[in-house]
Amino acid sequence: DAVENNTALKLPAGHATLSSNDGLSLQASGNFAGRYMRTYVGEGGTYLRTYVSNRFGVTVASAKVVDTRIAELRASDLLLTPKAMGRTQIAYRDTSNKFGIIELEVLAKSSDVAVPMVVAGGYHTMALKADGTVWAWGTNSNGQLGTGNTTNYYYPVPVVKGNQPGTSDYLSNVKQIAAGVEFSAALTNSGEVYVWGRNDSGQLANATTQGRQITPAKVPNLSGVLSIEAGYYNMFAIMSDGTVKAWGYNNVGQLGIGNSATQRTPNTVKAGASGTGDLSDIIQIAAARHHTLALKANGSVFAFGSGQWGQLGNGVYSEATGVYHNVVLDAKVYNTPIQVLKGAQTTSKSGYLENVVELAAAGGYGEVRTQQISSARTVYKYTGTSLAVTEDGTVYGWGDSHYGALGNRNKRNPNPIRVSTGAIGISVGGVGNSEIKGSPDFPYEDLYEKHTNGSYIYTQVLKKDGTIETRGYNAQGQLGNGSQTNSNSTKASGLSGMTYVASSVNGYHQAAVKADGSVWTWGLNSSGQLGNGTYKGDGDNAERTTPLQGGGSSGNAMKLRQGALLDE
């Protein structure tokens, strides 16, 4: 067997029972962590049928690899054969035609710690190398680069170890990274989470909302983590039993824990509409500013938080949502999970979106009207956009598409619509649409806000041929097509052979990784977040409307090669 299990993760003896009301329940008898499968290029194949039977007590009848450039399946015997380094999903059905997903990481060699990836915060970017070290660049106002200072860097620099034990001066043994607004996180191979940067909403999970952290700090009392996700101001951790821990910003229930209070330490996400007790069988979380998505191992999707612009995909939105004297009006807020409807998915038999293998989400403040702030008469619109890829490569989207992020110019899409086909990856980024003006009707000190549009949202769809489709807001060139014009559908110029995409959380830039390990960035470069050694004010334009190679102009061209150091 070519699969190496993460022995550092202690697995529970049993497995939480799925509710029967989620349409496509796939019961797992145990060892949920086996869904996060690791294998190595050139070290033989794995019989998937035997693997799944041993792990979950079901027999595979059929299966496919979402990204066939990473691995392939021999149909006759379901032999999984690695082809290239990268991440993908295996979508399979058992003999009862129930759907299941395995997250597959194909490493270049057995000594590698991680599959390379890149993430984009608001105005900073991070990359994970195959050797398990983390590199960061861009703005560093709250220590989000993890360098032990608050100095901005316009080229890649290593993240220091903070309080991680060991002899290395730098954070190591990392297998996944995440970035929010002015804070960052890393998951180690031993299932521990390290966070650093901003902490005003409890992002650091250290029981406070005070101060900032300029070096990585381990999240206390949290172990056995399989995967992490950063929202704009909150964090999520998928545990080895398939449950989810959440902490941080929670003003509209986006943590899914049954209330709307900020959480300074990890809390367990509730089951909500998926059953009783805690949400379980989760293999991915996608978090925006005011809403969150959760993907179950059976391919169903649950959502929680604000649904004012239809971003929860439950068929509703609000025209008269707001806050009046701190009272929420018709907020379409759900502080525990609800299930996403099928929308345009004609193949669904349950009435809900099915066979999903990947999620993405973003959002901010959209249409907001504030009159005479001193009287506290404020109406907020919490916008958001959601994307999902199904096993057949179809992309569905719901929520805010005012600037074309979903391929139309509808402000609100409360049901999933078809966005694209032939996809193997997705990402969503964006910033709330905000202006503050002095009101001519009130004294100068009585300011008011007026927002009449959706958030500045943009999306990426990674295609099977390695090209990238982009859609939506483009004032800073974040669609990468050489213009600054919004578009319902275009392509990032000059890119092929791409394997991973990422969009900025509360910012205006995008990033991608190529099959050769090179990192490419484009969009706003006001703080050096593109990583090419320049920034606005240094004789460089603030925007790059076509992709450039990270580190290129500084002589530090970045490559996340098969376990090797970044080429410098």
N, C-alpha and C positions, 0 to 999 in steps of 0.2 A: 504494500500500500504506500503510495507516494505522498499521502497526506500527513503533514505533521500537525498534531494538535497542540494547542496552547496549554501545556500542563500547569501553568501558573494559575489558571482560572479554576477555582473549585466549583464543581457543578452540583446542583441540588439533586436529591434522590428522585424527586417527582417533578411534575409539570402542572402548572395551573390549567384548569379546565376552561375551554372556550365555551362561550354561550352559543346556543343554537340559533339565536336571532340575527347573527351577522351574515347569514346567507350562505357562506362557503367555508364553513368551519373545517379546518384540517387538524385533527387531534394529533398531538405529539406525545409520545409516551415518556420522554425524558431527554436530557442532554440538549437543551435548546441551543447552547453555545456551538453545537455542531453545525448550525446554519452559517456560521462564519468560517468558511472552509479555506484552507491555505494549501497550495501545492506549488511545485517548482518546475520550471521549464527544463526540459531535457532529462528529467528523472523518472520517466515512464508515465503511465496513465493510471487512472483510478476507476474501478468499476462502480459507476454511480448507483446502479440498482442495489448493489450490496451495501454501499455506504449508507444510503438513505434507509434501507431496511434495518440495518444495525442501529442507526442513530434514532430513528423515529418510529420504528415498528410498522412501516408501510412499504409496499412494493411498488417500484416505479414502473409505470406502463409506457410513458413517453416523456421526453425531455428535450429542451433546446438551450443553447447558450445564447444570451442576448447579444453579446459582442463576439462574433465568431473569429475576430482577429486575435482575441486573447486565448481562446480555447475552442475545441470542437468536440462533438460527440459522434461516435460511430453508432449509427442507428441500430444495427443488429444486436449489439451487446451492451449499449449505453456506456461504452468506454470513454471516459473523459481524458482528453489529451491536451496538455498545455501547448500553446503556440508562441506566446509572447508575454512579456511582463505587462501587468495591468489589472484593472478591476472590472468585473462583469457580474452578471447574475445567471444562475441556472434556474430556469422555470420548468417545473415538472408536474405531472399528474400521476396520481396513484391509480390502482386498478378500479377504484370507485369513481374515477374522473374528478377527484378533488385536486385543487391546484395548490402548489407550494413553491417556495422560493429558497434558494441558497445563495448567500453572498459569497462570491468567489474572489480570492486574492491570489493571483499568479505571480510568484516571485522569480527573480532571475536565477537565484541560487540559494541553497539552503542556509547560507550564512546571512542573507539579507534579513533585515528587521521589518521593512515596510515596503508597500507599493507606493512609489512617489505620487504626490498630490500637491495641489496649490489651493489656497483659500484667499479670499479677498474681504478684508474688513472695510470700515468706512473709508479711511484714507491710508490704510496700510495693507500689506500683502505678506503672506507667509508660504514657504515651500517646505515640504518634507522629503528628505532624501531617502534612498533605499537603505542607507546605513543607519537610519533611525535618528538622525540629527535634524534640527529645525533651523531654518534661515528666514530672516524677516527684513522688511524695508518699508520706508514711508514715514508718516508722522508718528511721533512717539510721545505725545503730550501727557499721557497717563502711564507711560511705561509699557505700552502694549507690544512693543518689539521684544521685550524681555532681555534687554541688554544691560540692565543694572543702572540705567540713567534715563533721562528724558530727551536725549539728543535725537533729532531726526536723522535718518540715514537714507540716502538716495540710491543705494546699491545693497545687495544682500550681505547681511551680517549674521553670525551665529547667535542663537538664543542661549543664554547662560543657564546653568543647571538649577539655580535657586537652592531650594532645600532638598533636591533629589540626592539621595545617597550615592556614593561612588567617587572614583578618583578623577573622572573627567571634569573639566571646567565648564562643559557645555551640557545642555539637556540631551539625553541619549535614550536609546531603546524605545523610541516613540514610534507608534504604528498608525496614528491618526491625529490630525490637527483640525482646529476650528477657530473662526474669528468672528467677533461681534463688533459693536461700536466701541472702539478704544479699549477693547480687552481681547485676550487670546486664550486658547486652551490646547492641551495636548493629552493624548491617551497613550500610556506606555504598554508595552507588551505584557506586563504583569497585571494589567487591569486597573491601574491607578490613574487619576486625573490630576493634572497640574494646570493652574490658571494664573493669569497675571494681567495687570492693567487696571482699568476703571472698576469702581466698586460701589457706585452710588445707589444701585438697585440690588445689592447683594450678589453680584455676579461671581465673586470670589468664594462664596459659600463658607465664609469664615465667621458667620453669626453676627456680622455687622454690615452697615452700609457706609462705613467711614473709610477715608483714606484711599490710597491706591497701592498697587503692588508692582514694583519695577523689575522683579525677578520672579520666576515660576515658583508657586507655592502649592503644595499638595492639598487637595480637598480633604478635610478631615473626615474620618469615619465613612469612607466610600471606597469600596474595593470590588473586584469581580465585574468590572465594566467591560462591555463588548464594543460599544460604539458611542460617540459623542456628537452633539450638534450645538452650535451657538446660534441663538436668536439675536435680535438687535441688542437687547439688554438682559438676556436670560440664558440659561444653559439647560441641556438635557443629557441624560446618560442612560443608555440601554444596558440593562443588567443581564447577567448570565442566565437568569431564569425567564427572560423575555419581558420583564416589567420595566418601567421607566421612572427614573428619578428626575425631578425638575426643581430649579431654584432661580431666583432673580425677579425681574419685572413681571407683574401679573395684574395690571390694572383692569383688564377686561376678561380675566379668567384664562389667559393664554397658556398657563401652566397646566391646566386640566385637572386641578386638584380639588375642585368644588368650591372655591372662593376667589376673591379678587384682591387678596393681600399680597404684597411683596414678601418673598420668602428668602431668608438669609442663609438657610441651610437646605439640603436636599429633602424633598417630599415626594411621595409616590403618586403618580398620575392615576386617577380613578378610571374605572371601566366605562362609566357612562352608559351609552346605548349599546355597548359591546357586551354587556353582561353585568354581573355583580362583582363587587370587590375592586380589584386593581386591573388596569389595562394590561393585557398580557399578549404574548406571541408577537411582539413588535420587533421588526428588523431595521426600520429606519424612522427617524424623526426629521421633519423639515420645519424650521421655525422662522417666522417673520417678526414684525414688530408687535402686531396685535392679534395674530392668529398662528396656529400650529397645526401641522398635519402629522399623522402617524400611519405607517404602513405595516399591516399584519403579514405574518408568514403565509397566509392564504391569499394574498393579493388584494385584500379589501383595504379601504382607506377611511380613517376617522379624522375628524377635525374638531378644534375647540378654540375659543376666544371670540373675537368680534366677527360677525358675518354681515356687517352693514353694507358692504359692496358685493355680497355674494361669494366672498372668498372661502366660505366653508362648504360650498357646493351642495347645500341642502335645499336649493330651490327658492330661497327667500333672500330679500335684502330690505333695507330701510330707507325711506325717503325723509323721515322726520326724526332722525336719530340725534341725540345730543345730550348735553349736560346743562341743566338749569339749576343754579344755586346748589351745585354738587349732587344733583339728583339725575341719574341716568334715565333718559327717555327713549323707550322703544329701541333698545340698543342692539337687538338681535345678538345678544351675548350668550354664549354657552360655556360655562366653566367646567364642564365635563364633556367627554367626547361624544360626537354625533357622527353618523355614517354618511359618507359622500354618495350622492345619487348617481345613477348611470348617465344621465344627460344624453349626449349624442352617441353613446356606446350601444350600438344596435345589437351586439352579440350578448349583452348581459341578460341572464335569465332570472336574476334575483331582484332587479330594480335598482341595484347599487353598482357603482363602478367596480369592475372585476379585473383580475389578472394583471394588476399593477406591479411593476418591479422597481420603480424609482419615483421619488417625489422631489419637488422644489417649491419654495415659497419666499415671498418678499412683500413689503408694503410699508405704509407710513400714514401720515395725515393727508387727507385729500380735500374734499369739499368742506370747508370750515367757514362759518360766518360768526363773527364775534362782534357784538355791539356793546360799547361802553363797558370796558373791562372792569371798571370800578363797581358796576352794578352786578357783576358776575353772571351776566346773561351770555352764555357761551354755547354754541352748537358745534360739536366735533363730528367729523366723519372719519372713521378708522378704515382706511382703504387696505386692500391686499390683493395679491395675485397668486394663484396656485397652479402648478403644473404636475402632470403625471405621465409616465411612460408605461405602456403595457407590453406584455411579452412579444407581441407581434410588431413592436416598434412604433405604434401609434402614440402620438402625444395629445393629451387632453388638457384643457385649461379652463379655469373659472375665476371669477372675480373681476378686478379692475383691468380694463384694456383701453382706457381713454386715449392713450398715445399709440395703440397698436400692438401692445405686448403679446396679445393672444391672436393676432392676425385680423382683428376687426377694430373699430373705433367706438365700441360700446363701453360706456362707463361701467356698467354692471352686468356681469354674466353669472347669474346665480346657479346655473347648471353647467356641468362640464360640456365644452364644445371641442370639436376636433381642430387641432392646431397644425399638426404635421404628421408625416409618416417616415418610416425608415430611420428611426432614431435609436441611438444607443446611450444617450446621456442628455441631461438638461441642467439648466441653472436659471435663477431669477435674481435680479438685483434692482435696487432703486431707492429713492429718497422721497420723503413727503413733500408735497407741493405747498410752499409756504411763502407768504409775504406779510409784512407788517407795515401799516401806513397810519399816519395821523389822520383822524377823522375830521372832515370839514364841519361836521355837525356838533362836535364836542370840543372842549378845551384840549390843548396840545397834549396834556398829560394823560388824557383819556384816549389811549390808542385802541385801535380795533384791527382785527385781522379779517381778510376776505379771501377765501379760496373758492374757486368755482370749477376746478378741474380735478382729475384723478391724480394719483401720485406719479412721480417720474419713474415709471417701471420699464424695464427692458429684460429680454429673455435670450437665452442661447439654447439651441438644439444641436447636439452633436450627432452627425449623420453616420450611417454605416460606412460610407466611403471616406470618412475622416475629415470632411469639411464641416463648417459650422454655420447654421442658419441663425440670424439675429433678427429681433423684432422690437418695436417700441420706441421709447424716448431716446433721442440721439444728439442732444445739444452739445455734448462734450465728446462726441465721436465714439461713444461706447458700443455702437453697432459694428464698428470696424470696417465700414465699407467705403471709406474715403470721403464721406460727407458728414454733415451735421443736421441732416433732415430726418425727421421721424419716419418710420416705415412699418408697414404691416408685415413685410417679409423681405429680407435681403440676405446677403452672405458676408462674413468676415473675409476681407480681401487676402488673397495669397496664401491661405492656410490649407494644408492637406495633411493627412496622416496623423490627425490629432486624436488623443485618447482620453482627455479629461478636460472639463470646463468648470469655471467658477465665476460668479458674478458678485459685485461688491454689495456688502451689507451697509445700507445707508450711505452709499457713495456712488461714483459715476465711472467706474472702470471695470474691466473684465480681464480674465486671465485664462490660459489654457496650457496644457502640456502636450507635446508632440511625442510620437512613438520613439524618436531618438533621444528623448529625455530633455529636450530644450523647452524652456518656459517662455511663453509669449504673452504680452500685455498690450492693452490699448485703452483709450478713453482719457479721463482727466488725470493730469500729472502735477497737480498743485503742490503736493507734498512729497514728491519722489516715489509715489506708490507704484509707478511702472517699473522701477528698479533698473533704469538704464543710466544712472549716475547723474541725472539732471532733474530739475524741478522748476516750476514757475518762479521767476525772479532771478534765475541763474542764466538768463539769456536764452531760455528754452520756452517754447510755447506751452501753454497750460494744457492743451489737448493734443492727443495723438489719434487721428481718425483712422489709421490703419495699424495692424499689429506690428510690434517690434519685439526683438528678442531681449528678454530681461538680462540686464547686465552688459548688453552689447557694446554701447558706446563708452563704457568705463573700463573696458578690457576684462571685465569679469563675466563673460558670457556664461550663462547658467545652464548646466545640464544635470539632470537628476538621473544619472546613468546607473545601471545595474549595480547598485551598492557602492559605486566609486564616489570619491569626494567631488564636490562641485568643481568643475574645471575653472581655474582662475589664471 
